[in-house]
Each structure stands twice: as structure tokens, then as C-alpha cells.
């Protein structure tokens, strides 16, 4: 796990290993280390969630979005085919979001 950016005084460090020893060696106060590590863990979980969602959108819902857009262009917004395609696309997105909830 890494800390993408860490500001220490006027310096900004990038891709800092997120472990107690490294942070202590950089002069971070022991009392501040747990909060920094918790924030790094939260960022990692969010990143994993977003990558998983992105992959799932591409493989499961993007095709349905194209089906919806094609139906919209061919039949218009109020047609049954368009509404069914839109519902299928939005349901796929909702399913993916439920499968990969954002960390709290």
C-alpha cells in the first residue's frame, strides 16, 4: 500500500510506502501515523472499488448503454423498446454499484 502524496512541511512526497517505520523515519509524529495509514487504506479501498466498477461497467453495462442509444435513435424516447433498453442498462449499473459499494 502506498500514500499517493504526502506533504511534510514544504515538501510533497509521492508514492510513499504506507508503513509505520517509513512514516516515522520521515519524521511523522507517532500520534499522527494511525490516521495517515487509515486514510491510505481508505484510498486503496476506494481505488479498488472504482477499478472493479470500471471493469464491470465495460463488460456488463456498456453494451446495454449502446443498445439503449440505438433504440433511442431508431424508435424515439417514448417507445417501449427504448424504455426497456434504458431500464436494462440502468439496472445493470445499479447491480454493479451494489456489488461494489464505495467504502465508508
C-alpha positions as CSV (number, residue, x, y, z in Angstrom):
1,X,0.0,0.0,0.0
2,X,1.3,3.5,-0.8
3,X,0.4,7.0,0.0
4,X,0.0,8.8,-3.3
5,X,1.0,12.2,-2.0
6,X,2.3,13.2,1.5
7,X,3.1,16.7,2.5
8,X,5.8,17.2,5.1
9,X,6.5,20.8,5.7
10,X,7.1,22.4,2.3
11,X,7.9,19.1,0.7
12,X,5.5,16.9,-1.2
13,X,6.4,13.3,-1.5
14,X,4.8,10.9,-3.9
15,X,4.2,7.1,-3.7
16,X,5.4,6.8,-0.1
17,X,5.2,3.3,1.3
18,X,2.4,3.2,3.9
19,X,4.0,1.6,6.9
20,X,4.8,2.9,10.4
21,X,8.6,2.6,10.1
22,X,8.8,4.6,6.8
23,X,6.5,7.3,8.2
24,X,8.4,7.5,11.5
25,X,11.7,7.7,9.5
26,X,10.3,10.6,7.6
27,X,9.7,12.5,10.9
28,X,5.9,12.0,11.2
29,X,4.8,12.1,14.8
30,X,3.8,8.7,16.2
31,X,0.4,10.1,17.2
32,X,-0.3,11.1,13.5
33,X,0.7,7.8,11.9
34,X,-2.5,5.8,12.5
35,X,-4.6,8.5,10.9
36,X,-2.3,8.7,7.9
37,X,-2.4,4.9,7.5
38,X,-6.2,4.8,7.9
39,X,-6.5,7.4,5.2
40,X,-4.2,5.5,2.9
41,X,-6.2,2.3,3.4
42,X,-9.4,4.1,2.7
43,X,-7.9,5.5,-0.6
44,X,-6.8,2.0,-1.5
45,X,-10.2,0.5,-0.9
46,X,-11.9,3.3,-3.0
47,X,-9.4,2.8,-5.8
48,X,-10.1,-1.0,-5.8
49,X,-13.8,-0.3,-5.8
50,X,-13.6,2.1,-8.7
51,X,-11.4,-0.2,-10.8
52,X,-13.8,-3.1,-10.2
53,X,-16.8,-1.0,-11.2
54,X,-15.0,0.3,-14.3
55,X,-14.2,-3.3,-15.4
56,X,-17.8,-4.4,-14.7
57,X,-19.3,-1.4,-16.5
58,X,-17.2,-2.2,-19.6
59,X,-18.1,-5.9,-19.6
60,X,-21.7,-5.8,-18.4
61,X,-23.4,-2.5,-18.9
62,X,-21.7,-0.5,-21.7
63,X,-23.2,-2.8,-24.3
64,X,-26.6,-2.2,-22.9
65,X,-26.0,1.6,-23.0
66,X,-25.3,1.3,-26.7
67,X,-28.5,-0.8,-27.2
68,X,-30.4,2.0,-25.4
69,X,-28.8,4.7,-27.5
70,X,-29.5,2.7,-30.7
71,X,-33.2,2.2,-29.7
72,X,-33.4,5.9,-28.8
73,X,-32.1,6.9,-32.2
74,X,-34.3,4.4,-34.1
75,X,-37.6,4.5,-32.2
76,X,-37.5,7.7,-30.1
77,X,-37.6,8.3,-26.4
78,X,-41.1,7.2,-25.7
79,X,-41.1,3.8,-27.4
80,X,-41.4,0.7,-25.4
81,X,-38.2,-0.8,-26.9
82,X,-36.3,2.3,-25.8
83,X,-37.7,2.3,-22.3
84,X,-36.9,-1.4,-21.9
85,X,-33.3,-0.9,-23.2
86,X,-32.9,2.0,-20.8
87,X,-34.3,0.0,-17.9
88,X,-31.9,-2.9,-18.6
89,X,-28.9,-0.6,-18.8
90,X,-29.8,1.3,-15.6
91,X,-30.5,-2.0,-13.8
92,X,-27.1,-3.3,-14.8
93,X,-25.4,-0.2,-13.4
94,X,-27.4,-0.4,-10.2
95,X,-26.4,-4.1,-9.8
96,X,-22.7,-3.3,-10.3
97,X,-22.9,-0.4,-7.8
98,X,-24.5,-2.8,-5.3
99,X,-21.8,-5.4,-5.9
100,X,-19.0,-3.0,-5.4
101,X,-20.2,-0.4,-2.9
102,X,-17.9,2.5,-2.1
103,X,-16.1,2.1,1.2
104,X,-17.4,4.2,4.1
